[in-house]
Amino acid sequence: MSERGCGVLEQYGLEVMKTWRTRGAFLCETSQGLKLLKEWTGSDKRIQLEYEVLSALSELGLQVDCCIRNEEGSLVSVDEDQTRYVLRDWYEGRECSTRETGEILASAKLLAKLHQALRRLDTEGLLERKREELQREQRERERRRELEAAQVAEREQQDVQAVAQGQEGRKVEREEGNLRTVMGEAPDVPKERTESFAEMLVRHNRELKRTRSFVKARKKKTDFELVVIGGFEKFYRQAEEAADLAEALPILPASWWCHGEYSHHHVLLGDGTLAVTDFSKLRRGIQASDLYYFMRKILEKHRWNLKLGRRLLDTYTAVLPLAGEEWKYLYILFLYPEKYWKQMNYYVNSNKAWIPARNVDKLRVLENQFEARALFLEELRGRWES
């Protein structure tokens, strides 16, 4: 490991036995177990939120990559080059294999348990109590720092130190007073209106139609454009139906904390390890979106295998049953041809004189898997309507 990284680790007071590189980070074998050191480019507010949620999940018995405070009590450590780092708990294991059905089902079950725990943060007020606990710890750290500073001051020359402290105190008071004045004069900034689920789908459909019209008007068509012309209608019918269902929803399912990007890449499995990692997309939302994202990634790799899709749904709902509106929301997510829209969106924003062959292949795969995906949608619709 580089000297810079080692310097950051010294801020945690850990005995480090071994370090090695991994994707965009350093794994560290320490006196307190395996840790992951990674550069942090987010805000202090964001890392504080992650810490509050993940430390609460850890106390509920879940294995998550919670960040660790350094000896100064900070979640972010800065090296001599002013690069910011975060140290996290880590676990022995490997990513979930998309080829192993047992591991896929274990990941689906783990997602349901994660969602259960995230709901407990709200229903039992666990997150609020965690914040109060962290505030008490912060006040205690500040009290200790003040005490240490006072002890140092007593060992200095009393008269010189008193004058210096008085001048510094007046300077700080002036700066704080100026800050309060500026904050008080700052106008209220109106919050932007958030686009609704239905509005987002309608907007995507407008984009699909514009793209199709553009492609049809092209005289000399590329392979990508020929595939678009050949299969557009069936995908667009699904997109329209999904938007209509979304607009007709009387009420959206309840919002809870969500992982935000739960996939096989973020599940670690091993002896004694069943961990969830990378909560960088942690947000408030509808938890069925996590299930959709995970299942879509898996089923695309398995050509929308109906048996596997059923087992994934059964495994998740055995731990955390879905309410009626959650089934319908999940159906709409799967019905909307998101990956098709993404390919069309990429085309619109790219150099249309040359489209990579892999993008043409992706469109053809979507065409080839259309019928298998339709069978899964029938299964999902049956569960929603039952």
C-alpha positions as CSV (number, residue, x, y, z in Angstrom):
1,M,0.0,0.0,0.0
2,S,1.2,3.5,-0.7
3,E,2.7,5.7,2.1
4,R,-0.3,8.0,1.7
5,G,-2.8,5.3,2.5
6,C,-0.7,4.1,5.4
7,G,-0.7,7.6,6.8
8,V,-4.5,7.7,6.7
9,L,-4.8,4.4,8.5
10,E,-2.6,5.8,11.4
11,Q,-5.5,8.2,12.2
12,Y,-7.6,5.2,13.3
13,G,-5.2,3.8,15.9
14,L,-5.4,0.3,14.3
15,E,-2.7,-2.3,14.1
16,V,-2.5,-3.1,10.4
17,M,-1.0,-6.4,9.5
18,K,-1.5,-6.5,5.7
19,T,-3.0,-4.4,2.9
20,W,-3.8,-5.1,-0.7
21,R,-5.5,-3.3,-3.6
22,T,-9.0,-4.1,-4.7
23,R,-11.3,-2.3,-7.1
24,G,-10.9,1.4,-6.4
25,A,-9.9,0.8,-2.8
26,F,-7.6,-0.9,-0.3
27,L,-8.4,-3.9,1.8
28,C,-6.8,-3.9,5.2
29,E,-6.3,-6.8,7.6
30,T,-6.3,-5.1,11.0
31,S,-6.4,-5.9,14.7
32,Q,-10.2,-5.3,14.5
33,G,-10.9,-7.4,11.5
34,L,-11.1,-6.7,7.8
35,K,-11.5,-3.1,6.7
36,L,-11.9,-1.3,3.4
37,L,-10.3,2.1,2.8
38,K,-11.7,4.1,-0.1
39,E,-11.4,7.7,-1.3
40,W,-14.5,9.7,-0.4
41,T,-15.8,12.4,-2.8
42,G,-19.2,12.9,-1.2
43,S,-20.4,15.5,1.3
44,D,-20.0,15.3,5.1
45,K,-23.8,15.3,5.4
46,R,-24.1,12.3,3.2
47,I,-21.5,10.2,5.0
48,Q,-23.2,11.1,8.3
49,L,-26.5,9.8,7.0
50,E,-24.9,6.6,5.9
51,Y,-23.3,6.2,9.3
52,E,-26.5,6.7,11.2
53,V,-28.4,4.2,9.1
54,L,-25.7,1.5,8.7
55,S,-24.7,1.6,12.4
56,A,-28.4,1.1,13.3
57,L,-28.6,-1.8,10.9
58,S,-25.4,-3.3,12.4
59,E,-27.0,-3.2,15.9
60,L,-30.0,-5.1,14.4
61,G,-27.6,-7.9,13.4
62,L,-27.1,-7.2,9.7
63,Q,-23.6,-7.3,8.2
64,V,-23.1,-4.0,6.3
65,D,-20.1,-1.9,5.3
66,C,-20.6,0.7,8.0
67,C,-18.0,3.5,8.1
68,I,-15.7,3.9,11.1
69,R,-14.8,7.1,13.0
70,N,-11.1,8.0,13.4
71,E,-9.4,8.9,16.7
72,E,-10.6,12.4,16.3
73,G,-14.2,11.3,15.9
74,S,-14.5,12.1,12.3
75,L,-15.9,9.8,9.6
76,V,-13.7,11.3,6.9
77,S,-9.9,11.2,7.2
78,V,-7.7,13.6,5.2
79,D,-4.2,12.7,4.1
80,E,-1.3,15.1,3.6
81,D,-2.4,15.8,0.0
82,Q,-5.9,16.7,1.2
83,T,-7.4,13.6,-0.3
84,R,-10.4,12.4,1.7
85,Y,-10.9,8.8,2.8
86,V,-13.5,6.7,4.5
87,L,-12.7,3.4,6.3
88,R,-15.4,0.8,6.4
89,D,-16.1,-2.6,8.0
90,W,-15.6,-5.4,5.5
91,Y,-16.1,-9.2,5.4
92,E,-14.5,-12.3,4.1
93,G,-16.4,-13.6,1.0
94,R,-17.1,-13.1,-2.6
95,E,-19.8,-11.5,-4.7
96,C,-23.0,-13.4,-5.3
97,S,-22.6,-15.6,-8.4
98,T,-25.4,-15.1,-11.0
99,R,-24.8,-18.8,-12.1
100,E,-25.6,-20.3,-8.7
101,T,-29.3,-20.5,-8.0
102,G,-28.7,-21.0,-4.3
103,E,-26.7,-17.8,-4.0
104,I,-29.2,-15.9,-6.0
105,L,-32.1,-17.0,-3.7
106,A,-30.0,-16.3,-0.6
107,S,-29.5,-12.7,-1.9
108,A,-33.2,-12.3,-2.5
109,K,-33.9,-13.5,1.1
110,L,-31.2,-11.1,2.4
111,L,-32.9,-8.2,0.6
112,A,-36.2,-9.0,2.3
113,K,-34.4,-9.0,5.7
114,L,-32.7,-5.8,4.9
115,H,-36.0,-4.2,4.0
116,Q,-37.5,-5.4,7.2
117,A,-34.7,-3.9,9.2
118,L,-34.9,-0.6,7.3
119,R,-38.6,-0.4,8.2
120,R,-37.8,-1.0,11.8
121,L,-35.7,2.2,11.8
122,D,-38.9,4.1,11.2
123,T,-41.6,2.1,13.0
124,E,-39.5,1.7,16.2
125,G,-37.8,5.1,16.1
126,L,-34.4,3.4,16.0
127,L,-32.8,5.9,13.7
128,E,-33.9,8.8,15.9
129,R,-32.5,7.2,19.0
130,K,-29.3,6.5,17.1
131,R,-29.0,10.2,16.2
132,E,-29.5,11.2,19.8
133,E,-26.8,8.7,20.9
134,L,-24.4,10.1,18.3
135,Q,-25.1,13.6,19.4
136,R,-24.3,12.7,23.0
137,E,-21.0,11.1,21.8
138,Q,-20.2,14.2,19.9
139,R,-20.9,16.5,22.9
140,E,-18.7,14.2,25.1
141,R,-15.8,14.4,22.5
142,E,-16.1,18.1,22.4
143,R,-16.1,18.3,26.2
144,R,-12.9,16.2,26.4
145,R,-11.2,18.4,23.8
146,E,-12.1,21.5,25.8
147,L,-10.8,19.9,29.0
148,E,-7.5,18.9,27.3
149,A,-7.2,22.4,25.8
150,A,-7.8,23.9,29.3
151,Q,-5.1,21.7,30.8
152,V,-2.6,22.8,28.2
153,A,-3.5,26.4,28.8
154,E,-2.8,26.1,32.5
155,R,0.8,25.0,31.8
156,E,1.4,28.1,29.7
157,Q,2.2,31.5,31.0
158,Q,-1.1,32.7,32.4
159,D,-0.9,36.3,31.5
160,V,0.2,35.8,27.9
161,Q,-2.3,33.0,27.3
162,A,-5.2,35.0,28.8
163,V,-4.5,37.9,26.4
164,A,-4.2,35.5,23.4
165,Q,-7.4,33.7,24.3
166,G,-9.3,36.9,24.7
167,Q,-8.2,38.2,21.3
168,E,-9.0,34.9,19.7
169,G,-12.4,34.7,21.4
170,R,-13.3,38.2,20.2
171,K,-12.3,37.2,16.7
172,V,-14.4,34.0,16.8
173,E,-17.4,36.0,18.2
174,R,-17.1,38.5,15.3
175,E,-16.9,35.7,12.7
176,E,-19.8,33.9,14.2
177,G,-21.8,37.1,14.4
178,N,-21.1,37.8,10.8
179,L,-22.1,34.3,9.9
180,R,-25.4,34.6,11.7
181,T,-26.1,37.9,10.0
182,V,-25.5,36.4,6.6
183,M,-27.6,33.3,7.4
184,G,-30.4,35.5,8.7
185,E,-30.4,37.6,5.5
186,A,-30.4,34.6,3.2
187,P,-33.8,34.3,1.3
188,D,-35.7,31.1,1.4
189,V,-35.0,29.0,-1.7
190,P,-38.2,27.3,-2.9
191,K,-37.9,23.5,-3.3
192,E,-38.2,22.2,-6.9
193,R,-41.3,20.1,-7.5
194,T,-40.4,16.4,-7.7
195,E,-41.5,14.6,-10.9
196,S,-44.0,11.9,-10.1
197,F,-43.6,8.2,-11.1
198,A,-46.4,8.5,-13.7
199,E,-45.0,11.8,-15.1
200,M,-41.6,10.2,-15.5
201,L,-43.0,7.3,-17.6
202,V,-45.0,9.7,-19.7
203,R,-41.9,11.8,-20.4
204,H,-40.0,8.7,-21.3
205,N,-42.7,7.8,-23.8
206,R,-42.6,11.2,-25.4
207,E,-38.8,10.6,-25.9
208,L,-39.4,7.2,-27.4
209,K,-41.9,8.6,-29.9
210,R,-39.6,11.5,-30.9
211,T,-36.7,9.0,-31.4
212,R,-38.8,6.7,-33.6
213,S,-40.0,9.7,-35.7
214,F,-36.4,10.7,-36.2
215,V,-35.3,7.2,-37.1
216,K,-38.1,6.8,-39.6
217,A,-37.1,10.1,-41.3
218,R,-33.6,8.9,-41.9
219,K,-33.0,7.8,-45.5
220,K,-29.9,5.7,-45.0
221,K,-30.5,3.7,-41.9
222,T,-27.8,2.0,-39.8
223,D,-28.3,-1.6,-38.4
224,F,-29.4,-0.1,-35.1
225,E,-32.0,2.0,-36.7
226,L,-33.3,-1.0,-38.7
227,V,-33.8,-3.0,-35.5
228,V,-35.6,0.0,-33.9
229,I,-38.1,0.2,-36.8
230,G,-38.7,-3.5,-36.7
231,G,-39.5,-3.9,-33.0
232,F,-40.6,-0.5,-31.8
233,E,-44.4,-1.0,-31.7
234,K,-44.5,-3.9,-29.3
235,F,-42.2,-2.2,-26.8
236,Y,-44.0,1.1,-27.1
237,R,-47.4,-0.7,-26.4
238,Q,-45.9,-1.9,-23.1
239,A,-44.5,1.5,-22.3
240,E,-48.0,3.1,-22.9
241,E,-49.7,0.5,-20.8
242,A,-47.3,1.0,-17.9
243,A,-47.7,4.8,-18.0
244,D,-51.5,4.4,-18.0
245,L,-51.4,2.0,-15.0
246,A,-49.1,4.4,-13.2
247,E,-51.5,7.4,-13.8
248,A,-54.4,5.3,-12.6
249,L,-52.7,4.3,-9.3
250,P,-54.9,5.7,-6.5
251,I,-51.9,5.9,-4.2
252,L,-48.3,4.8,-4.3
253,P,-46.9,2.3,-1.8
254,A,-45.4,3.6,1.4
255,S,-41.9,5.0,1.3
256,W,-39.1,3.5,3.5
257,W,-35.4,3.5,3.4
258,C,-34.1,1.7,0.3
259,H,-30.6,0.4,-0.7
260,G,-31.1,2.2,-4.0
261,E,-29.0,-0.1,-6.2
262,Y,-29.2,-3.7,-4.8
263,S,-27.5,-6.2,-7.1
264,H,-25.4,-9.3,-7.0
265,H,-22.3,-7.1,-7.0
266,H,-23.3,-5.7,-3.6
267,V,-23.8,-9.0,-1.8
268,L,-20.9,-10.8,-0.1
269,L,-21.2,-14.5,0.6
270,G,-18.8,-16.8,2.5
271,D,-18.4,-18.8,5.7
272,G,-20.2,-16.8,8.3
273,T,-20.7,-13.9,5.8
274,L,-23.9,-12.7,4.4
275,A,-23.3,-9.0,3.9
276,V,-24.7,-6.1,2.0
277,T,-22.3,-3.4,0.7
278,D,-22.3,0.0,-1.1
279,F,-25.1,2.1,0.2
280,S,-24.0,5.1,-1.9
281,K,-27.5,5.2,-3.4
282,L,-29.3,4.9,0.0
283,R,-32.5,6.9,-0.2
284,R,-36.2,7.1,0.8
285,G,-38.4,5.4,-1.7
286,I,-40.5,2.4,-2.5
287,Q,-38.7,-0.8,-1.5
288,A,-40.2,-2.8,-4.4
289,S,-37.9,-0.8,-6.7
290,D,-34.9,-2.6,-5.0
291,L,-36.5,-6.0,-5.7
292,Y,-37.2,-5.0,-9.3
293,Y,-33.6,-3.8,-9.9
294,F,-32.2,-7.0,-8.4
295,M,-34.6,-9.4,-10.2
296,R,-34.3,-7.6,-13.6
297,K,-30.5,-7.9,-13.5
298,I,-30.7,-11.6,-12.6
299,L,-33.5,-12.6,-15.0
300,E,-31.9,-10.8,-18.0
301,K,-28.9,-13.0,-17.5
302,H,-31.2,-16.1,-17.3
303,R,-33.3,-15.2,-20.3
304,W,-36.3,-14.5,-18.1
305,N,-36.5,-18.0,-16.8
306,L,-40.0,-18.2,-15.4
307,K,-39.2,-20.9,-12.8
308,L,-36.4,-18.8,-11.4
309,G,-38.6,-15.7,-11.4
310,R,-41.2,-17.5,-9.4
311,R,-38.7,-18.7,-6.9
312,L,-37.2,-15.3,-6.4
313,L,-40.7,-13.8,-5.7
314,D,-41.6,-16.6,-3.3
315,T,-38.3,-16.3,-1.5
316,Y,-38.6,-12.6,-0.9
317,T,-42.3,-12.6,0.0
318,A,-41.8,-15.6,2.4
319,V,-39.9,-13.1,4.6
320,L,-41.6,-9.8,3.7
321,P,-45.0,-10.2,2.0
322,L,-46.0,-7.5,-0.5
323,A,-49.2,-5.6,-0.2
324,G,-51.6,-5.2,-3.2
325,E,-50.3,-1.8,-4.2
326,E,-46.7,-3.0,-4.0
327,W,-47.5,-5.9,-6.4
328,K,-49.1,-3.5,-8.8
329,Y,-46.1,-1.1,-8.6
330,L,-43.7,-4.0,-9.1
331,Y,-45.7,-5.1,-12.2
332,I,-45.5,-1.6,-13.7
333,L,-41.8,-1.4,-13.2
334,F,-41.3,-4.8,-14.9
335,L,-43.8,-3.9,-17.7
336,Y,-42.1,-0.7,-18.7
337,P,-39.3,-1.6,-21.2
338,E,-36.6,0.3,-19.3
339,K,-33.6,-1.2,-21.0
340,Y,-35.2,-0.5,-24.4
341,W,-35.7,3.1,-23.4
342,K,-32.1,3.3,-22.2
343,Q,-30.8,2.1,-25.6
344,M,-33.0,4.7,-27.4
345,N,-31.8,7.4,-25.1
346,Y,-28.2,6.5,-25.7
347,Y,-28.8,6.6,-29.5
348,V,-30.3,10.1,-29.2
349,N,-27.3,11.5,-27.3
350,S,-24.6,9.8,-29.4
351,N,-22.9,10.1,-32.7
352,K,-25.6,8.6,-35.0
353,A,-23.1,8.0,-37.8
354,W,-21.7,5.1,-35.8
355,I,-23.4,3.1,-33.2
356,P,-21.3,0.4,-31.4
357,A,-22.1,-3.1,-32.5
358,R,-22.7,-4.1,-28.8
359,N,-25.7,-1.7,-28.7
360,V,-27.2,-3.3,-31.8
361,D,-26.7,-6.7,-30.0
362,K,-28.4,-5.4,-26.9
363,L,-31.4,-4.4,-28.9
364,R,-31.5,-7.8,-30.6
365,V,-31.3,-9.6,-27.2
366,L,-34.3,-7.6,-26.0
367,E,-36.2,-8.7,-29.1
368,N,-35.2,-12.3,-28.6
369,Q,-36.2,-12.3,-24.9
370,F,-39.5,-10.4,-25.5
371,E,-41.7,-13.5,-25.4
372,A,-40.0,-15.0,-22.3
373,R,-40.3,-11.6,-20.5
374,A,-44.0,-11.5,-21.5
375,L,-44.6,-14.9,-19.8
376,F,-43.0,-13.6,-16.6
377,L,-45.2,-10.5,-16.8
378,E,-48.3,-12.7,-17.0
379,E,-47.1,-14.5,-13.8
380,L,-46.6,-11.2,-12.0
381,R,-49.9,-9.8,-13.2
382,G,-51.6,-12.9,-11.8
383,R,-50.1,-12.2,-8.4
384,W,-51.1,-8.6,-8.5
385,E,-54.7,-9.3,-9.5
386,S,-55.2,-12.3,-7.1
